[in-house]
């Protein structure tokens, strides 16, 4: 009878909350001898699957998380490391999550600053930083809706690790998001297409907070000559679509849609060189910020309408 009880207990152990009693020591041992540089990718994936069950949900990582204040501002629990582990465990076990839950997890792993604090303080020895990087990429490839957050400085770590990804895999979500943010305006993606200027166009400065500041621009192109992004290319117009001074021209002509679709807008480093060197003190970088916010807001409204149509059907 005792032998039967022991075997039943061992069979039930992987499905219970006590499984970490075995996997936590194994996690400590494997992380002591394994590294992403020397280990096979399949072995790393197996270790990370084991780490999901090794987590005791003690919350120590939450106390040291540098994104804690973002969680308090946004209210998304998946920003916290231990809460991400809970949802990732459900995904690993084959549980189906709706689009909102998957979006919350993706937002949580993308807002991670990769400071490595959670990995350092984890009592189970889980390599959380590497786990977030792998999960982030997997979710990005599976996510159907475009993610504007990819064009934020939070993508720096992904860019630094692009050598670990195939070129098409790295570029796929960026291309999809760029097309979505550009909207239905195809002038930049189809340069040969002829288009007409709006007769009664409402210029950008008539409806923006920086209107009075923008009117001082007289097209000296200092913003373009001082931009480090422009200097990075031999043929910047082919790579960036529009240069900073050309974006200003578009806004003055009421062609806001063209500016929103420009790769220059989303390649901007926000270094403020254009704004600091402008002889007329035009707030070029701040105008770029407003354009980005407008594009993201437009995309959010489009996605909300699509969701409403899907639910209605």
N, C-alpha and C positions, 0 to 999 in steps of 0.2 A: 504493500500500500504506500509505504514511504517512497519507494522507487518510482511508482506511478505518479505520485504527487510531485516529485522532483522533475520528472520529464514533462509533466503538464506545466509546471512553473517555468521551465526553460523554453517551452514552446510559446508560452504567453508573454515572456519577457520582452521580445522585440516590439510588442504592441502596447506595452505599459509605459508609464512615466518613470519607471525605475531602470530603463535600459541604459541611462547615462552612467549608472554605477559601473558598467563594463566599458562603455565607449569613451568615457572621459579619460581614464588612464591610457586607453589606446590612442586617443587623440594627442595626449601629451607625448607619448612615445613616438608616434609617427611624425609629428611636427618637429621633433628634436633631430630626426635623421633625414627628413625630406625637405626639398626646396624646389620652387618652380623652375629654376634654371637647369637643374640636373635631373629632375624626375620626369618620367613620361607623363604626357597630358592625361592619359587614361587613368594612371595611378593617382594623379592629383584630383581628378574628378571623383574617384572612389573615396579618397580621403575626405573630400568636401561633403559628400553624401553622408559619410559617417559623422562628420562634425555637426550636421544638423540635429542628429539624435544625441550627440554628446553635450549639447547646450542644456544647461540646467535652468535657464530663464531666471537667473539670479538678479539681473538688472545692474550688475556692476558696470557694464559697458555704457549703459545709459547715463550714469552719473558723470562719466568723463567725456561723453560725446560732445564734440565741438559744434555740432548742429542742433544742440538742445534748444537754443533760443529760436531757431527756425521752426522747430516743432511747436513751441509755445505760441508762435505767431500764426502758424498755418493750421495747426491742429491735426495734422496727418500723423497718426501713430506709427506708420511705417518708416518715418524718418529715424526713429529710435532703433538702435541695433537689435536689441532683444525682440522687439515686435516684428522686425523684418524676418528674423529667424523663424518665428511662428508661422508666418504666411509662406515662407519658402519651404518649410517642412511640409505644409499642405500640398504645395505644388509638386514637390519631389515624390510624394505618395500618390500622385495621380488625381488629386482632388481638383475639380473644375472651379475656376474663379471667374467671376464676371469681368467685364471690361473695366469697370470702375475700380475693382480691387487690384487688377493687374496694373492699371495706371497709377494707383496709390503706391504700389511696391516700386514701380519704375521711378516715380518721383522721389521716393525715399532713398533708393540707391544712388540716384543722380545727384541729390543734394548732399551726399556724403562728401566731405572735404578731403578724404583719404589721409587724414592726419595720423592714422595708425594707433591712436590712443586705445581704441577698443581691443585691438589685438594684444597690446602690451599688458593690459590689466585683466584680460580674460582668465579666470581661474582654471578653465578647462583647456587652455592652450590652443584655442581655435584661431586659425589665421583668418580673421574676419576681413581684413583689408583685401586680400586676394579673392576671397569669396564674393565681396561686393563687386569687384572688377569683372569677374566672370559672369555673375548674375546680371549685371548691367548690360553687358554685351549681348547675352542671350535674350533678354527681354527686348532690347532694341531691335534685334533681327525679327522677333516675332510680333512686335507691336504694329498694328495696322494704322492707327492714328499717328500723324506726324507729331514730333516732340520739339517745340520751339526752344526748350531749355538746352538743346544740343548746341545752339549758337551762342551760348553764354560762356563765361570763363570757367564754369564748372566742367567743361569738356577738355580742360587742359590735360588732365591725367590720361584721358582716352587718347589724345593726340600724341602724348609722349610715349604711349605704348602701341602706336599704330604699326610698328614693325612686327608685332606679334600677331597681326591680323592680315588676311589676304586683302589686297587693294580693293577688290569689289565689295568685300564684306564691310570694310571700314567706310566706304563711300556711300553705300546703299541708303542707310537711314538719313545721311546728310542731304543726299539728292532729293529724297522724298519730302523732307521737311522744307528744303529750299523752294521746291515747286509749290508746295502748299502755301508758304508765306508769300510767294509772289502773286498768288491769286490767279484770276483768269486773264491777267494782262500778259500777252504772249510776245510783246515787242522785243524783249531782251532774249527770249529763248528762240525767237524766229526773226532774226535781224533783217531778212529780205522782205518781210511783210510791210506793206504800206499802211500807215494809219493817219488819221486826221486829228488835228489839235482841236480841243473843245472850244466852241465859240464863246460861251459864257462861263469859262472856267473860274472856279473859286480858288484863289491862290492859297497856298499853305499858310502864309502869314495872317490871313484874315480869320483863321479859326484856331490858332495855336497860341500857347502862352508866351512864346518867344517871338511874337509877331513884330513888335517894335524894334527888337534887337536885329532881326533878320533883314530889315529894310536898309540897313547900313552897308550891306554887301555890294561891292561894285565890280566883282569878278576879276580880281587881281591874280587868282590862282595860287596864292601863297599857301592855302590849306593843302593843295595837291602836292606842291613841291616840298612841303615839310612832312608829309605823311610817310611813316616808315613802311606801311603796307604797300604803297605805290612804288617805293624804291626797291621793294623786294622782287619786282618782276621787270624783265626786259621789255615786255609789251603789256603794260598794265591794263590798257583798255580791253584787250582780248581776255584777260584773266578776271577782271573785276567788273566788266560791263560799263559802269560809270565811275568816274573819278569824283573826289569830293566836291570840286567846284561845279562839275556837271550835275551832281545831285542838287546843289543849290539852284542851278538854272531851272531844273525840272520843277522844283517847288515854287519858284517864282512864276512859272508858266502854268501852274495848277496841275501838273502831271505827277501827282503824288504816287500813283500806281506804279509808274516806271521806277521811281526812287525806292519803293518798297521791294521791288523785284531785283534790285541791283545787288550783286555779290559783294560790292564794296561795303555796303551797309552792314552786312553780316560778317565781313572780314575785319571790320574796325576793331582795333585793340583798345579803344577808349583811353589812349595815352594822353589825350588832350594837346598834342603837339600842334594840330591845326588851329585849335582855339587859342592857344597861348601865343602863336605867331601871327594871328590875324591882325592886320593894322587897324581894322575897324572894330575889333573886339566882338566879332560875331560869335555867338556860342554854337559853333559848328557841332562839336561833340554832343552837346546837350540836345541839339536838334536831331541828331542821329538816334539818341536815346528815345526821344518822343516818337520817331518813325518806327523804331523797333517795337515799342509798346503798342502802337496803333496796329501794326501787322499782327502781333500776337493776339490782340483783342479781336481783330477781324477773323482770325483763324478759330478762336474759341467760339465765336458766334456761329460760324459755319458748322463746326463740329456739334454744337448744341442743337442746331436745326436738323442735322442728319440724325442725331439720336432721337429727337422727337418724332421724326418720320418713321424710323425703325420701330419705335414703340407703338405708333399709331397703326402700323400695318400688322 
